[in-house]
Amino acid sequence: MAIDYDKLLNWPFPDVEHSYTAKDAILYALGIGLGVDPTDDDQLKFVYEDRLRVLPTMCVVLGIPGFWLQNPDTGIDWVKILHGEQSLRIDRPLPPQGTVIGRTRVSAIIDKGADKGALIYTERTVIDKATGGSLATLTSTTFARGDGGFNGPTGPTPAPHPIPQREPDSVCELPTLPQAALIYRLSGDPNPLHADPEVARKAGFKAPILHGLGTLGVAGHAILKTYCGYDPTRFKSLALRFSAPVYPGETIRTEMWRDGPVISFISCIVGRDSVVLNNGRAEVD
């Protein structure tokens, strides 16, 4: 079944109401790796309910429409899809608990040609139900490797954010826990690829891998620590490309370049030559 461009572009997403508690915010932070040093006062603010702060990147797990690409009516070969890019813009700091509305739409579909796949761009707004105000806006790019050649638009596609050609201004190394994926999946992504060794091996990995959005959270932590002094109100946006998997227990090294309020970054694995996040761009106060 091929992609029906008009049908997919106008896919009818229902609003998703999502209530979360302080416990959920703490669980998300633990999955990202905060609290690895339980005596670190800065990290404790995100994993202890007294004066709790919420990580800005937690918006990625709020108001999710579910695995809608698996619906056969989309015409997409979901087995061949990859999460290629992710961005988020913080409109207001997330409260420690509340109810949000996730409102999703397909914003663009690009046909790369037969045997070259398609790009599906979606946008999700996370809205505070109590006030009606936007908390965050997220965009995601899905690479549908098996679905090109449906006579759709061939562009334009945004250029990746360039990384400066100089030594990084700052470097932050953060460990991931061996059980990181088992914790992170409790924030809403139960894909067995991140928990079941046999499923991971069949997918071509030596062991279960960390969620891509979990790796994003580690990079967000590095920026929050390095340039925001762990103050979530100073963290404004983040965008990146996923380029390679992370195995839980590995240490992620985020290299950062600051140009005014813009932080360019990449994330690598310490001990092996692998860039796992590329073309990163964040904005801070």
Secondary structure by P-SEA (a helix, b strand, c coil): cccaaaaaaaccccbbbbbbcaaaaaaaaaaaccccccccaaaaaaccccccccccccccccccccccccccccccccccccccbbbbbbccccccbbbbbbbbbbcccccccccbbbbbbbbbbbbccccccccbbbbbbbbccccccccccccccccccccccccccbbbbbbbccaaaaaaaaccccccccccaaaaaaaccccccccaaaaaaaaaaaaaaccccccccccccccccccccccccbbbbbbbbbcccbbbbbbbbcccccccccbbbbbcc
